[in-house]
Amino acid sequence: MQIRPATPDDWPLIWPFLRTIVAAGETYTWPRDVDEERARTMWLVPPPGRTVVAVDPDGTVLGSAKLLPNQLGPGDHVANASFMVDPAAGGRGVGRALGGHVLGLARAEGYRAMQFNAVVATNTRAVALWRSLGFEVVGRVPEAFRHPTEDYVDLLVMHRRL
């Protein structure tokens, strides 16, 4: 698997799995009915942000991640990132590879830490992955996420120094 900067030509390969993941309503705080143009502007972020894709040797996009400052101004030394892996590529280490890659990018760009503001507590695979990559839960927002089958669930704030 190769991880490289995303290009506009990658969008048609990202959109199908991004749409599926967001529409499921289980892991992202995005509107479940987000349209393609809005999703594109939310995912393919302008500088200083960056978006990457993980591709297999035949060019299939397996997953994608975006990296940007968590806050503006005096808080821009803390990174934020989001990750989406095509469900068809689940269990192949794509999320771990993207996570490691984005942490390296954040370090190289001078960020001092990375923070996830809204990890859905019932997304146990993601929580376990981020813990294994050195993140800690530093906050819990009770019942801040309307899950489609689990009712109201907590959102976790996760943090890691770089």
C-alpha positions in Angstrom: 0.0 0.0 0.0 1.2 3.5 -0.8 0.1 6.6 1.0 0.3 9.8 -1.1 -1.2 13.3 -1.3 -4.8 13.2 -2.6 -5.5 14.9 -5.9 -8.9 16.1 -7.3 -8.8 12.9 -9.5 -9.0 10.8 -6.4 -12.3 12.3 -5.3 -14.5 10.0 -7.4 -12.8 7.1 -5.7 -13.1 8.5 -2.2 -16.7 9.7 -2.5 -18.5 6.3 -2.7 -17.0 5.0 0.6 -17.1 8.4 2.3 -20.9 8.6 1.4 -21.5 5.1 2.7 -19.7 5.8 6.0 -21.4 9.1 6.6 -24.8 7.9 5.6 -24.6 5.1 8.1 -24.5 7.7 10.9 -22.4 5.6 13.3 -19.0 7.2 13.4 -19.1 10.8 11.9 -20.7 14.0 13.1 -21.4 15.0 9.6 -25.0 15.3 8.3 -26.0 11.8 7.1 -27.4 13.3 3.9 -24.3 15.4 3.0 -24.2 16.1 -0.7 -21.2 15.4 -2.8 -20.0 19.0 -3.3 -20.2 19.8 0.4 -18.4 16.6 1.3 -15.7 17.4 -1.2 -15.0 20.8 0.3 -15.1 19.3 3.8 -12.6 16.5 2.9 -10.2 17.9 0.4 -9.0 20.6 2.7 -6.9 23.7 1.5 -3.5 24.5 2.9 -2.3 24.5 5.6 -4.4 21.3 5.7 -3.7 18.3 3.5 -5.5 15.2 2.4 -3.9 11.9 1.7 -5.0 8.6 0.2 -3.9 5.0 0.8 -3.9 3.1 -2.5 -3.1 -0.5 -3.4 -0.8 -1.4 -6.3 -3.6 -1.4 -8.8 -4.6 2.2 -7.8 -7.7 1.3 -5.8 -8.2 3.9 -3.1 -8.5 2.0 0.2 -8.8 4.9 2.6 -8.1 8.6 3.1 -7.2 11.0 5.8 -7.1 14.7 6.3 -4.8 16.7 8.5 -5.2 20.3 9.6 -4.8 22.6 12.6 -7.3 21.9 15.3 -7.8 25.6 16.1 -6.7 28.9 14.5 -4.2 31.4 15.8 -2.6 30.5 19.1 -4.0 27.0 19.0 -2.7 26.1 15.6 0.2 24.1 17.0 -2.2 21.2 17.8 -3.2 19.1 14.8 -6.6 17.5 14.1 -7.2 14.6 11.7 -10.0 12.6 10.3 -9.8 9.1 8.7 -12.1 7.0 6.5 -11.3 3.5 5.3 -13.4 1.8 2.6 -15.3 -0.9 4.5 -14.3 -3.3 1.7 -10.7 -2.8 2.8 -11.4 -3.3 6.5 -9.0 -5.5 8.5 -6.1 -4.8 6.1 -4.2 -2.3 8.3 -5.3 0.7 6.2 -6.4 2.7 9.3 -3.2 2.0 11.2 -1.0 2.9 8.1 -2.9 6.1 7.6 -2.7 6.9 11.3 1.0 6.4 11.4 1.5 8.4 8.2 -0.5 11.3 9.4 1.2 11.4 12.8 4.5 11.6 10.9 3.3 14.4 8.7 2.1 16.3 11.8 5.5 15.9 13.5 7.3 17.0 10.3 5.1 20.1 10.0 5.9 21.2 13.5 2.7 20.3 15.3 3.2 19.6 19.0 0.2 17.4 19.5 -2.8 15.8 17.8 -6.3 16.0 19.1 -9.5 14.3 18.0 -12.5 16.3 19.1 -15.3 13.8 18.5 -14.5 10.0 18.5 -17.8 8.2 18.9 -17.5 6.1 22.0 -19.2 3.1 20.4 -16.7 3.1 17.6 -14.6 0.6 19.6 -12.3 -0.3 16.6 -11.2 3.4 16.2 -10.8 3.9 20.0 -8.6 0.8 20.2 -6.6 1.9 17.2 -6.0 5.4 18.5 -5.1 4.1 22.0 -2.6 1.7 20.4 -1.0 4.7 18.6 -0.5 6.6 21.9 -3.7 8.6 22.2 -5.4 9.0 25.5 -9.0 9.9 26.3 -8.8 13.4 27.9 -12.5 14.2 27.9 -15.9 12.7 27.4 -19.0 14.6 26.3 -22.0 12.7 27.6 -24.7 11.8 25.1 -23.3 14.2 22.4 -23.9 11.9 19.5 -27.2 10.6 18.1 -26.4 7.0 17.0 -28.9 5.4 14.7 -29.2 2.2 16.8 -27.6 3.0 20.1 -29.6 6.1 20.9 -27.5 8.9 22.5 -23.8 8.0 23.0 -20.8 9.8 24.3 -18.1 11.5 22.2 -14.5 11.2 23.3 -11.8 13.8 23.1 -8.5 12.0 22.4 -5.1 13.6 22.5 -1.5 12.6 21.9 1.7 14.7 22.2 4.0 14.5 19.3 
